[in-house]
Amino acid sequence: MAPTFNAIGLAVADMAASLSFYRRLGLEFPAGADQEAHVETAVVGGIRLMWDTHASLQSFDPGYQPAQPSGGWAFLCSDAAEVDRCHADLAAAGYSSVKAPWDAPWGQRYAQVRDPDGNVVDLFAWSQSPQ
């Protein structure tokens, strides 16, 4: 039997700041999650998204050192207008815009912002049917 893909995690410096950002994108978390060292939520398809504070990771791996952000997650929006609205909302809330909304040559309305830990988060909507 092969392993089953089940979860993706982020290491975060400040749980409350990270969850605040992802709540703006529609993710839901249990009451009191902002104070926890480990938080997770399930998304469509049953995949779990997990957040762990740097201190939590160091508790079982004393050699753990936070790395430079090198990835992120992509959020599907209902249409181009929602991409624009989400990007504007996040930028107005003080999150750093990486790339303002544009019509990408691969058939999507696309924008990018940074979460509180510097991970690039993509916002997109199909402007034409995916291949």
C-alpha angles and dihedrals in degrees: 000000000000123000116264120232106240116152148022123203141201127202110221136190095207118026096195093051093048095047091047090057094048092046087061086060092053103263116141127216134187120265111276094021091127089071097048128100092217126034132171140178132186122235134194110311093029096273112150121224111206134195123196126180118234088244091054092052091047090052091072098022109042090184093057113126123181112252130213111275110263106166145017146181133279124225120204113222124201094242145341092279091057090052089054093046095048092048092048092047093051093045091049089051089058102260115140117256113221095182128000116231115292139165103257119213091237091069104268139110100233140186136166134210134171122244118221091275094051098257113146112240118198123214115195146161128189112253089184132019114286114251 
